[in-house]
């Protein structure tokens, strides 16, 4: 099952994803996409680290997300990816522009074959003003496109606002 949890900064999306992972009864592997370039980001990573149970395995993977998902997915696991927007930033800022297109395509093509539960966390960035900078506009556009493509394939999509989950899509309800 694929679940996409969207929300703004500090909306409660990671907390919700972690709760769902913990309640799944499956072995949880947390796939962290963040890269730390300054003290503020180090503090953010530490905050997330402190919230996770110690027994969860953690894989730090800033670029090769699809490869990691294919290697780790199985019927007895929950893979929690936090977060897609940091992954997108890593790809868009990569020195080789082809990496973005290759990795994005690889992720979207592998989703249906993944076993177990996969929870993606991502920032919904398309609800604000259009940014002035070229890279920021590209980031917002590409993230929006990725969310649409993922939502189309996902079994469940949730938008989190003020800590409250709003179910946008649930194809698991009939199961």
C-alpha positions in Angstrom: 0.0 0.0 0.0 1.2 3.5 -0.9 0.2 6.4 1.3 1.1 10.1 0.6 0.8 12.5 3.6 1.0 16.2 2.6 1.0 19.3 4.6 2.8 22.6 5.2 5.7 23.2 7.6 4.8 22.1 11.1 1.4 20.9 10.0 1.7 17.5 11.8 2.4 15.5 8.7 5.5 13.7 10.1 3.9 13.1 13.4 0.9 11.5 11.6 3.2 9.4 9.4 5.2 8.2 12.4 2.0 7.3 14.2 0.7 5.3 11.3 4.0 3.5 10.9 4.1 2.6 14.6 0.5 1.4 14.5 1.1 -0.7 11.4 2.5 -3.6 13.4 5.3 -4.0 10.8 9.0 -3.5 11.0 9.6 0.2 10.3 12.5 1.5 8.2 12.7 5.3 8.3 14.2 6.6 5.1 15.6 10.1 5.7 16.3 12.3 2.7 17.7 15.4 4.5 21.2 16.7 4.0 22.6 18.9 6.7 24.4 22.0 5.5 23.9 24.3 8.5 23.1 24.4 12.2 19.4 25.1 11.8 19.0 22.0 9.6 21.0 20.0 12.1 18.5 21.1 14.7 15.6 20.0 12.6 17.1 16.6 11.9 17.8 16.1 15.6 14.2 17.1 16.4 12.9 14.4 14.1 15.5 11.9 15.4 14.4 12.4 19.0 10.7 11.7 18.0 11.4 8.3 16.4 11.5 5.1 18.4 15.0 3.8 18.9 14.2 0.4 17.4 13.3 1.8 14.0 16.1 1.3 11.4 17.1 4.5 9.7 18.5 4.7 6.2 19.8 8.1 5.1 19.4 8.4 1.3 19.4 11.9 -0.3 19.2 10.8 -4.0 18.7 7.1 -4.8 15.2 6.8 -3.3 13.7 4.3 -5.7 16.7 2.0 -5.4 16.4 2.1 -1.7 12.7 1.4 -1.7 13.1 -1.5 -4.1 15.9 -3.0 -1.9 14.0 -2.6 1.4 10.3 -3.1 0.6 8.7 -6.4 1.7 5.3 -7.6 3.0 6.5 -7.3 6.6 7.8 -3.8 6.5 6.6 -0.2 6.6 8.9 2.2 4.8 8.5 5.7 6.0 10.1 8.3 3.6 10.5 11.7 5.2 10.5 13.8 3.1 10.0 14.1 -0.6 10.5 17.8 -0.8 14.0 17.5 0.7 14.7 14.8 -1.8 13.5 17.0 -4.6 15.8 19.8 -3.4 18.7 17.4 -3.4 17.9 16.4 -7.0 17.2 19.8 -8.3 20.5 21.2 -6.8 22.6 18.3 -8.1 25.4 19.3 -10.4 24.1 16.9 -13.1 20.6 18.1 -14.2 19.8 14.6 -15.6 19.8 13.1 -12.1 16.5 14.9 -11.3 14.6 13.4 -14.3 16.2 10.0 -14.0 15.5 9.6 -10.2 11.9 11.1 -10.5 11.1 8.7 -13.3 12.6 5.7 -11.4 10.5 6.5 -8.3 7.3 6.8 -10.2 7.9 3.6 -12.2 8.6 1.4 -9.1 5.7 2.3 -6.9 3.2 -0.4 -8.0 5.7 -3.2 -7.5 6.6 -2.2 -3.9 5.5 -4.7 -1.3 4.3 -3.8 2.2 3.4 -0.3 3.4 5.2 2.7 2.0 4.4 6.1 3.6 5.6 9.2 1.9 5.7 12.6 3.7 6.0 15.8 1.6 5.4 19.5 2.0 2.5 20.9 0.1 4.2 24.0 -1.4 1.6 25.0 -4.0 -0.8 26.9 -1.8 1.2 30.2 -1.6 2.3 32.9 -3.9 4.4 32.2 -7.0 8.0 32.6 -5.9 10.3 35.2 -7.6 13.4 33.0 -8.1 13.8 30.6 -11.1 15.0 27.7 -9.0 12.2 28.2 -6.4 9.5 28.4 -9.1 11.0 25.2 -10.7 11.0 23.5 -7.2 7.3 24.4 -6.6 6.3 23.3 -10.1 8.2 20.0 -10.0 7.0 19.2 -6.5 3.4 19.9 -7.5 3.8 17.6 -10.5 5.4 14.9 -8.4 2.5 15.1 -5.9 0.0 14.8 -8.6 1.7 11.7 -10.1 2.2 10.1 -6.7 -1.4 10.8 -5.6 -2.7 9.2 -8.8 -0.8 6.0 -7.9 -1.3 6.1 -4.1 -3.9 4.1 -2.3 -4.4 6.8 0.2 -3.7 10.6 0.2 -4.0 12.8 3.3 -3.6 16.5 3.7 -2.6 17.6 7.2 -3.5 21.0 8.4 -3.0 22.2 12.0 -2.4 18.6 13.1 -5.7 17.5 11.6 -5.7 14.9 8.8 -8.0 15.5 5.9 -8.4 12.4 3.7 -8.3 13.3 0.0 -8.3 9.8 -1.4 -8.8 6.4 0.2 -8.9 3.3 -2.0 -8.3 1.1 1.1 -11.7 1.8 2.6 -13.3 -0.9 0.5 -10.7 -3.5 1.4 
